């Protein structure tokens, strides 16, 4: 079964010159629901007033099939998930599903985050655990820089996914953050991940830098 997860209301708004009002976001959510989209990422609770109002107002829509998802990120290195304002905002938003992004590339973890692989896995695991313990039925883990990271160090990227699953992640989203992975490589790598995690939903988040996102 193919499930569509739409991120127009969050990722789409990052396009240069794009700005959605609360009314815009509600109308788009209603139309996406009418199209049969199963998951609608509504925005980033706690990041701006419009997104906060959206999660309150969208409950008034009579959505037929779509589940509204809140977006966020893992807690920071050296901190506890329970103390993270972003994760708390997700729980307070009233959603039953969330997506959180975390690093899955060894280079990104050691150079950008300047932390250890072990600490990265901890913050991933505990961030997912916090959301599940806060009453969320579904948590999507967005593995940032996954495909580049897999080519560099596949065992590390898989260990990050394993930490997310241990925390209670229901979906693993493999992100082609730099948009440079060819379709045949996506097929090969996704197949390997599905073999490693047969009981978890696996998805991809494609960027179009090389014109291959749809493929």
C-alpha positions as semicolon CSV with decimal commas, in nm:
position;residue;x (nm);y (nm);z (nm)
1;X;0,000;0,000;0,000
2;X;0,124;0,349;-0,088
3;X;0,054;0,624;0,165
4;X;0,084;0,992;0,076
5;X;0,235;1,227;0,333
6;X;0,206;1,590;0,225
7;X;0,441;1,856;0,364
8;X;0,319;2,157;0,165
9;X;0,213;2,347;0,477
10;X;0,560;2,325;0,629
11;X;0,831;2,232;0,379
12;X;0,649;2,399;0,090
13;X;0,639;2,728;0,275
14;X;1,019;2,738;0,284
15;X;1,026;2,831;-0,086
16;X;1,149;3,184;-0,147
17;X;0,860;3,430;-0,138
18;X;0,609;3,177;-0,006
19;X;0,395;3,280;0,291
20;X;0,070;3,113;0,391
21;X;-0,190;3,276;0,612
22;X;-0,396;3,077;0,859
23;X;-0,687;3,086;0,612
24;X;-0,458;2,961;0,333
25;X;-0,335;2,670;0,542
26;X;-0,685;2,564;0,644
27;X;-0,812;2,579;0,285
28;X;-0,515;2,378;0,157
29;X;-0,563;2,118;0,431
30;X;-0,929;2,079;0,335
31;X;-0,841;2,036;-0,033
32;X;-0,566;1,784;0,041
33;X;-0,813;1,586;0,249
34;X;-1,063;1,595;-0,037
35;X;-0,792;1,456;-0,268
36;X;-0,747;1,159;-0,034
37;X;-0,410;1,250;0,117
38;X;-0,362;1,040;0,430
39;X;-0,120;1,262;0,625
40;X;-0,091;1,642;0,624
41;X;0,208;1,799;0,794
42;X;0,057;2,116;0,937
43;X;0,365;2,302;1,054
44;X;0,601;2,353;1,344
45;X;0,422;2,408;1,678
46;X;0,586;2,672;1,891
47;X;0,776;2,829;1,602
48;X;0,525;3,099;1,502
49;X;0,171;3,215;1,588
50;X;0,020;3,103;1,255
51;X;0,125;2,743;1,303
52;X;0,003;2,744;1,663
53;X;-0,337;2,875;1,552
54;X;-0,352;2,622;1,270
55;X;-0,332;2,326;1,504
56;X;-0,612;2,474;1,710
57;X;-0,839;2,568;1,418
58;X;-0,785;2,260;1,202
59;X;-0,971;2,051;1,458
60;X;-1,288;2,229;1,346
61;X;-1,257;2,095;0,991
62;X;-1,457;1,786;0,904
63;X;-1,164;1,595;0,758
64;X;-1,263;1,262;0,604
65;X;-0,935;1,076;0,572
66;X;-0,634;1,294;0,654
67;X;-0,447;1,289;0,982
68;X;-0,282;1,617;1,084
69;X;0,085;1,585;1,173
70;X;0,300;1,827;1,375
71;X;0,664;1,874;1,280
72;X;0,966;1,924;1,503
73;X;1,318;1,808;1,573
74;X;1,497;1,597;1,827
75;X;1,618;1,754;2,149
76;X;1,966;1,906;2,150
77;X;2,281;1,723;2,252
78;X;2,339;1,715;2,624
79;X;1,974;1,789;2,704
80;X;1,675;1,579;2,802
81;X;1,379;1,536;2,570
82;X;1,137;1,626;2,849
83;X;1,302;1,970;2,878
84;X;1,283;2,052;2,507
85;X;1,039;2,334;2,425
86;X;0,978;2,210;2,071
87;X;0,886;1,859;2,177
88;X;0,663;1,998;2,452
89;X;0,488;2,218;2,194
90;X;0,415;1,915;1,978
91;X;0,250;1,733;2,267
92;X;0,054;2,048;2,362
93;X;-0,070;2,094;2,004
94;X;-0,316;1,810;2,052
95;X;-0,210;1,602;1,749
96;X;-0,198;1,226;1,753
97;X;0,090;1,209;1,504
98;X;0,421;1,393;1,475
99;X;0,732;1,394;1,262
100;X;1,070;1,483;1,407
101;X;1,391;1,529;1,215
102;X;1,728;1,406;1,334
103;X;2,073;1,355;1,189
104;X;2,159;1,017;1,035
105;X;2,490;1,098;0,865
106;X;2,811;1,028;1,055
107;X;2,973;1,340;0,910
108;X;2,675;1,558;1,000
109;X;2,670;1,423;1,355
110;X;3,040;1,461;1,424
111;X;3,102;1,787;1,234
112;X;2,773;1,980;1,230
113;X;2,636;1,868;1,567
114;X;2,984;1,818;1,710
115;X;2,874;1,520;1,915
116;X;2,926;1,145;1,931
117;X;2,734;0,875;1,747
118;X;2,618;0,740;2,082
119;X;2,480;1,077;2,194
120;X;2,303;1,123;1,863
121;X;2,132;0,787;1,899
122;X;2,031;0,879;2,254
123;X;1,864;1,204;2,157
124;X;1,681;1,029;1,873
125;X;1,559;0,745;2,094
126;X;1,456;0,964;2,386
127;X;1,287;1,227;2,170
128;X;1,065;0,963;2,011
129;X;1,001;0,805;2,351
130;X;0,892;1,141;2,493
131;X;0,636;1,195;2,218
132;X;0,495;0,844;2,249
133;X;0,473;0,879;2,627
134;X;0,293;1,210;2,570
135;X;0,006;1,025;2,406
136;X;0,094;1,033;2,037
137;X;-0,015;0,725;1,843
138;X;0,232;0,775;1,561
139;X;0,580;0,923;1,540
140;X;0,759;0,960;1,208
141;X;1,137;0,984;1,229
142;X;1,282;1,194;0,947
143;X;1,637;1,070;0,898
144;X;1,813;1,379;0,764
145;X;2,095;1,329;0,509
146;X;2,009;0,958;0,512
147;X;2,109;0,852;0,161
148;X;2,442;1,035;0,162
149;X;2,504;0,905;0,511
150;X;2,423;0,548;0,409
151;X;2,680;0,558;0,129
152;X;2,938;0,695;0,373
153;X;2,866;0,464;0,669
154;X;2,567;0,236;0,634
155;X;2,604;0,076;0,976
156;X;2,585;0,412;1,149
157;X;2,277;0,524;0,957
158;X;2,106;0,195;1,041
159;X;2,197;0,238;1,408
160;X;2,018;0,575;1,409
161;X;1,707;0,416;1,257
162;X;1,731;0,139;1,515
163;X;1,737;0,397;1,794
164;X;1,424;0,560;1,655
165;X;1,243;0,226;1,640
166;X;1,353;0,143;1,995
167;X;1,197;0,472;2,101
168;X;0,868;0,381;1,939
169;X;0,886;0,533;1,589
170;X;0,610;0,400;1,366
171;X;0,755;0,529;1,037
172;X;1,111;0,575;0,919
173;X;1,145;0,847;0,657
174;X;1,467;0,837;0,457
175;X;1,555;1,189;0,345
176;X;1,752;1,270;0,032
177;X;1,838;1,604;0,186
178;X;2,087;1,711;-0,080
179;X;1,873;1,574;-0,364
180;X;2,164;1,397;-0,531
181;X;2,069;1,030;-0,505
182;X;1,981;0,853;-0,829
183;X;1,655;0,652;-0,847
184;X;1,832;0,315;-0,882
185;X;2,034;0,389;-0,569
186;X;1,719;0,493;-0,381
187;X;1,564;0,159;-0,478
188;X;1,869;-0,036;-0,361
189;X;1,901;0,146;-0,029
190;X;1,530;0,152;0,054
191;X;1,514;-0,222;-0,018
192;X;1,799;-0,278;0,227
193;X;1,629;-0,069;0,496
194;X;1,299;-0,254;0,448
195;X;1,490;-0,579;0,496
196;X;1,636;-0,450;0,822
197;X;1,302;-0,320;0,956
198;X;1,026;-0,543;0,816
199;X;0,770;-0,443;1,078
200;X;0,803;-0,064;1,043
201;X;0,663;0,162;0,772
202;X;0,943;0,300;0,553
203;X;0,905;0,615;0,344
204;X;1,122;0,860;0,152
205;X;1,142;1,239;0,142
206;X;1,290;1,345;-0,191
207;X;1,445;1,678;-0,291
208;X;1,465;1,777;-0,656
209;X;1,814;1,924;-0,688
210;X;1,901;1,677;-0,967
211;X;1,550;1,664;-1,115
212;X;1,493;1,310;-0,990
213;X;1,244;1,361;-0,705
214;X;0,938;1,227;-0,888
215;X;1,133;0,935;-1,033
